[in-house]
Each structure stands twice: as structure tokens, then as C-alpha cells.
């Protein structure tokens, strides 16, 4: 497990080592969406976000560990837990929701099951990574009603978590974005025919051992939105063996981290050379 309390403890350690920790917004249930930043904030920047899907909560400690180890000069902003409500729901079930009506709603959406371990959405049953304005609602698996996954929401950027990520990205205008997901050990780059700086994905692919593919068929994701609006390099990195359960990713965090330990340094060199 990796709860909000675990994240807060790790962020406190980062702050003690010189990182700045702050809140970029609040979830549907009012939980803070925390960000930490290290490095020089002048010039090009890197933005890394993780755990936007609830069941993929193990990407949060990975992102924290990557930022802890980073010692470069290029600024790195990190939101390790983009979907705090969903993560608490996936790990602790309805005990993580105080409002009775909201608990009843979520239980109904989950088909009457109290097992939320495979939940992807936020606490309003919106899949945040199909809620961005990039061919919104056109994905083959998209649904138009509340669901544990794939519900596109009422309109693009309808959710407070999505809006917080968009507003913050627009504010800092990063040169590169990294979106950490699980699982499959694969990298997705660009969006449709937009694929700026493909060499960055190729270098990260070589370092991690994960193959890199174009994002044909995706829609509504954070990376899709970023590439479409910024025309800069955005990557989705799926970590963890496809045969592992989602909790096994944390059990094997050393293996996952070892594959990704050079990613921020590669991105920092890329920013220094190209921006």
C-alpha cells in the first residue's frame, strides 16, 4: 500500500533536503494534490505526474523515488499522486469516503462490490485520463456514464483533478512531460501525427529497455492534450511486468526504479540541448 500519509511523509523528507512542496489544487473530495520541485526554475522545465489511475497507485512511490535521486540543474516538477481520492478508494474501499450518499453512489457504480482494487476513476467515477481535451470522447473504450473506468466525464476538463493538472501545466509551460502509468513496460510518444523530438523517446527506450510506440488510437489523455496544445515532447511510460498484479509493482519497486533511474537525467540533458 502507498497512502496519502505515506506520500506526505516522503514529501516532508524531500522538503528537508531542499525541495519545495506545495498544492496545485484539490480533488473532488477536497484532498490536496501535492507537487514537489527540485532544480533551477529558469529555462526549460520537466513535469512528471503519476497515479492518475487509482489502481496504478504504485507509480506514486516510483515518481517520488525518482525525484529524490535527481540531482540535476534543470527544474523538475512532480505530482506523484494525481488522483488521491481514487487511490484511497482502490486501497481502502468505501472506508475512505465519509459522505454516505457518495458511498452509495460509488457502490452502485461498482456493481454492488465492495472491492475497489481495480478502480481507475476518481471519486465521481470519471476516468481522469480520458477527460482531457484531445479527441475527447472518441476512444474505442470510452463510455458516457459513470463507471470504474473509461467514463469521459460531462465535458473535457470537467474534473477538479484534470483542471488542476491543466492549469498548472499552462502555468509552468514545461518543455517535457512524463506521465507514469502501469503496466506493460512500454513507452507511448506523441499524439496522432504530432511527434516532436522522437529522439527523446528513443533514448529513454534504450535506457529503460521499454519499446517506444506512437499513440495511435488514444484519446483524452493528459499526454495527448499536452502534445496537442504545446507541440512539445510528452511521453506516457507504462511500468511493471504485464503479468504482475498492481500491488506487485510496489513489491518490485527496486526493479522498476532501476529501469527508470536515468529517465530524469536523460530529459534534463534533452532540455539543455534543445530548449
Secondary structure, 3 states (H helix, E strand, C coil): CCCHHHHHHHHHHHHHCCCEEEEEEECCCCCEEEEEEECEEEEEEEEEEECCCHHHCHHHHHHHHHHHHCCCCEEEEEECCCCHHHHHHHHHHHHHCCCHHHHHHHHHHCCCCCCCCCCCCCCCCCCHHHCCCCCCCCCCCCECCCCCCCECCCCCCCCHHHHHHHHHHHHHCCCEEEEEECCCCEEEECECCECCCHHHHHHHHHHHCCEEEECCCCCCCHHHHHHHHHCCEEEEEECCCCCCCHHHHHHCHHHHHHHHCCHHHHHHHHHHHHC
